Amino acid sequence: MFYKRDTSGYRQAVEGVNLKTLVYGENTLFTEFLLQSGHTLPRHAHEQEQTGYLVSGSIRLAIGDDTFDVSPGDSWCIPGGVEHGAEILADSVAIEVFSPVRKDYLPES
């Protein structure tokens, strides 16, 4: 699968958090998140392991009982089943890989 950059096709996950799955395969899914300052990604958990990288902006990321101030270039890995969430401190862009594939993030056909 190949993806050519396109600024359309984002969907709202929660208020202030938009996502678009860029590519996916049998075992992994690669997603871009556009995060708006002043919003919160509520704490949640899912079965997938989640590995991320902050491209731009600033967030405060909670993973389990730990909290991290995240700057561009920082990365993280959240094991499946671990509760996590984020405060969006500045408009941000994050990219994340999920394994196994999150079926709820697959593009609509």
C-alpha positions in Angstrom: 0.0 0.0 0.0 1.2 3.5 -0.8 -0.2 6.8 0.4 0.3 10.2 -1.3 -0.2 13.2 1.0 -3.7 14.5 0.9 -5.0 17.2 3.3 -8.6 15.9 3.1 -10.2 12.8 4.7 -9.8 13.5 8.4 -12.5 12.6 10.8 -13.2 13.7 14.4 -12.4 11.2 17.1 -13.4 13.5 19.9 -13.8 17.3 20.0 -10.4 18.8 19.1 -8.9 15.5 17.9 -9.0 14.6 14.2 -7.5 11.5 12.7 -6.7 10.0 9.4 -5.3 6.5 8.7 -2.6 6.9 6.2 -1.6 3.2 5.5 -2.2 -0.2 7.0 -1.2 -3.8 6.5 -2.0 -7.1 8.0 -0.4 -6.3 11.4 0.0 -2.5 11.7 -2.0 0.7 11.1 -0.3 4.1 10.7 -2.4 7.2 11.7 -2.0 10.9 11.7 -3.6 13.0 14.4 -4.3 16.7 14.3 -4.8 17.9 17.9 -6.3 21.3 18.8 -4.9 23.4 21.7 -7.1 23.5 24.8 -8.8 20.1 24.2 -8.3 16.8 26.0 -8.1 13.2 24.7 -10.0 11.4 27.5 -8.3 8.5 29.3 -9.1 5.2 27.6 -7.6 1.8 26.8 -7.7 -0.6 23.9 -6.2 -3.9 23.1 -3.7 -2.5 20.5 -0.1 -1.5 21.3 0.3 2.1 20.3 3.7 3.7 19.3 3.7 7.4 18.7 5.9 10.4 17.7 5.1 14.1 18.1 5.8 15.9 14.9 4.8 19.4 16.1 3.2 21.2 19.1 3.0 20.2 22.7 1.0 17.7 24.7 0.9 16.3 28.2 0.6 12.6 27.9 -0.6 10.3 30.6 0.3 6.6 30.4 -1.0 4.5 33.3 0.2 6.4 36.4 2.9 8.4 34.6 2.6 11.8 33.0 5.0 13.2 30.3 5.4 16.7 28.8 5.9 15.9 25.2 7.7 18.1 22.7 8.4 17.6 19.0 10.7 14.7 18.4 9.6 12.8 21.5 8.1 9.3 21.1 6.2 6.8 23.2 5.0 3.2 23.3 1.8 2.3 25.2 1.2 -1.4 25.8 -2.2 -2.8 24.9 -4.8 -2.5 27.7 -3.0 0.4 29.5 -5.1 3.4 30.2 -3.9 6.7 28.6 -5.0 10.2 27.6 -3.6 13.6 26.8 -4.0 17.3 27.4 -3.3 19.3 24.2 -1.2 22.3 25.2 -0.6 23.7 21.7 -1.9 22.8 18.2 -0.1 19.5 17.5 0.5 16.8 15.0 1.2 13.2 16.1 1.7 10.1 14.1 1.0 6.7 15.7 1.3 3.0 14.8 -1.2 0.5 16.2 -0.7 -3.3 16.3 -2.8 -5.3 15.8 -4.7 -3.2 13.3 -7.5 -1.0 14.8 -10.5 -2.0 12.7 -12.4 1.1 13.9 -9.6 3.3 12.3 -9.8 1.6 8.9 -10.9 4.0 6.1 -14.5 3.7 5.0 -14.7 2.1 1.6 
